[in-house]
Amino acid sequence: MLNKKSDITLFTPHEGQKRIIQNVFDPKINYVTAACGRRFGKSICNINVATKWGLDKNEQNIVIVNPSADQKNEMFSEFDRVFFKAPFIKSINRSENDVLFQNGSQIKFRIGSFPAAENLRGKRNDLVIIDEAPLMRKDLWDSILSHTLATSKNPTALFTSTPRGRDWFYTNYVNGTDPMLKNWASVHAPSSANPLVNRDFLDDMKRTLSDKIYRQEILAEFLDDNGGLFENIYSNTHGGLFFPTNQDYYAGIDVGFIKDHTVVTVFDEAGNMVDILRFNEVEMRDSVKRIAKFLKKWRDPFTQIETNTYQGMLEMLVEEGVENIKGFNTNVKTKKEIIEDLVCAFQERTIKIPNEEYLLNEFAQFEYTYNPKTRHISYGAPQGGHDDIVISTAIAWNCRKWHLTHNFDFHFAGRA
């Protein structure tokens, strides 16, 4: 990108990045939303958009907002690495993450999570760039950042992210597709829009990621269920009562004490969750007795118990007379396997769970975090949330699946 006024050569954008840049610098457009796949190059695009904006006019105020200190520092470091010797730079304040241009324009790198976001109030900005927008609260834009553009002659906001469900970022994207909202624009930019992305990388992602994660992270699609991992949660419910019959049952136990819950879920052969036991703040011996009584109600179902932390509970349950039980070690590999099996069960509608709000909410909030550098996916509840029901369900579902396909050699403690 060439800024003729100062003869400064910035980066050479690929076609996908050009579409974002053209919209940002279109004087008729004030709001641009870019839904980007991983490795599209949105961060370097954001940095160069901010730089060009500051060079085009004197005394422009630009703020780039990231959801966390780590992400803010990473983007600032990238700017510093590329431009620290540029002739248009007057000063770089590395402790505050501020950049001052020779023409009086400035770029500030800031955190958009609360309470740090409160410091953005009352400022005047000409360009606001919100990166990884879905990871920040909607009121960051509605109540704080939108007001900072009020006195600018050409106020512009750029929202960029990989989609995470149909949230406020999705709403902004939809605004940009509405022909009646002429000052809004949207750009859809899957990973493949970057010609520099290794096609072997894309093929590898398609093989190793679940369909939902691939569509969201690589194809940059907006999916349902609030960006959570599980689909069809509310349509995979039942409201009926179940009673023990002569069929086999399958249980999973996730052990927790104090703040976490101990959860036992039971499934029948048809894939219905027929019962759930959930409690916390109970001593181990009392927990064992409560679990044993619950399992006896369902005729000693085939059971797997998570043994990572409380190995002794398996032996105590056997001593209490529980049959058909074995340990399950939850590590990075096995957790990924059982969670993704459960995801498929919801997608294929082969599972039914009780229509209980607390239970459905835990499934709806359960999420994944994808690290594009390591290609590692981690699963769990959002900060402050619980995932005990999900893990117990995944273990029970794994127990059911394993037994139905390997019943000829499925050996349990307490089983002849």
Secondary structure, DSSP 8 states (H G I E B T S, - for coil): -EETTTTEE-----HHHHHHHHHHT-TT--EEEEEE-TTS-HHHHHHHHHHHHHHHSTT-EEEEEESSHHHHHHHHHHHHHHHTT-TTEEEEETTTTEEEETTS-EEEEEE-STTGGGGGTT---SEEEEETGGGS-HHIIIIIIGGGGTT-SS-EEEEEE---SSSHHHHHHHHHH-TT-TTEEEEEE-GGGSTTS-HHHHHHHHHHS-HHHHHHHTS----SGGG-S--STTTSEE-------SS-EEEEEE---TTS-EEEEEEETTSBEEEEEEE-S--HHHHHHHHHHHHHHTTS-EEEEE-SS-THHHHHHHHTT--SEEEE---HHHHHHHHHHHHHHHHTT--BEE--HHHHHHHHH-EEEEETTTTEEEEE--TT---HHHHHHHHHHHHHHHHHHHTTS---BT--
